[in-house]
Amino acid sequence: MAGVEAYCVKCKAKRQMADGKEVAMKGKGGVTRRAMKGKCPKCGTTMFRIMGAKK
């Protein structure tokens, strides 16, 4: 799933995430949270974006 906008901490700007894929992160209370993980197209830093619950 490409084209997700996320914040790059290194560039200090919002960018379109490259090579984005959905991952499951551990949350509070033993629940899992959906997130997108990808790379910044400008500097190559790993980017995360926490997504909402599936409907």
C-alpha positions as CSV (number, residue, x, y, z in Angstrom):
1,M,0.0,0.0,0.0
2,A,1.9,3.0,-1.2
3,G,1.0,6.7,-1.1
4,V,0.6,7.0,2.7
5,E,1.7,10.4,4.1
6,A,3.9,10.2,7.2
7,Y,6.2,12.4,9.2
8,C,9.9,12.1,8.7
9,V,11.8,12.8,11.9
10,K,15.1,13.4,10.2
11,C,13.8,15.8,7.5
12,K,11.2,17.3,9.9
13,A,8.5,17.2,7.2
14,K,5.5,15.2,6.0
15,R,6.3,13.1,3.0
16,Q,4.7,10.3,0.9
17,M,6.1,7.0,2.3
18,A,8.0,4.8,-0.1
19,D,7.8,1.0,0.2
20,G,5.0,1.2,2.7
21,K,3.6,-2.0,4.2
22,E,1.1,-2.7,7.0
23,V,2.5,-4.1,10.2
24,A,1.1,-4.9,13.7
25,M,2.5,-3.1,16.6
26,K,2.1,-4.0,20.3
27,G,-0.2,-1.6,22.2
28,K,-1.3,-1.1,25.8
29,G,-3.3,-3.9,27.4
30,G,-2.0,-6.7,25.1
31,V,-3.8,-5.4,22.0
32,T,-2.3,-5.0,18.6
33,R,-2.4,-1.7,16.6
34,R,-2.2,-1.3,12.9
35,A,0.6,0.8,11.5
36,M,2.3,1.5,8.2
37,K,6.1,1.2,8.0
38,G,8.1,2.5,5.1
39,K,11.1,4.6,4.0
40,C,11.5,8.4,3.5
41,P,12.0,8.9,-0.3
42,K,14.5,11.8,0.3
43,C,16.8,10.5,3.1
44,G,15.9,6.8,3.5
45,T,15.0,6.9,7.2
46,T,12.4,4.4,8.4
47,M,8.9,6.1,8.9
48,F,5.9,4.9,10.9
49,R,2.3,5.9,10.8
50,I,-0.2,4.5,13.3
51,M,-3.5,3.7,11.5
52,G,-7.1,3.5,12.9
53,A,-8.9,0.3,13.7
54,K,-10.3,-1.7,10.8
55,K,-14.0,-1.2,10.2
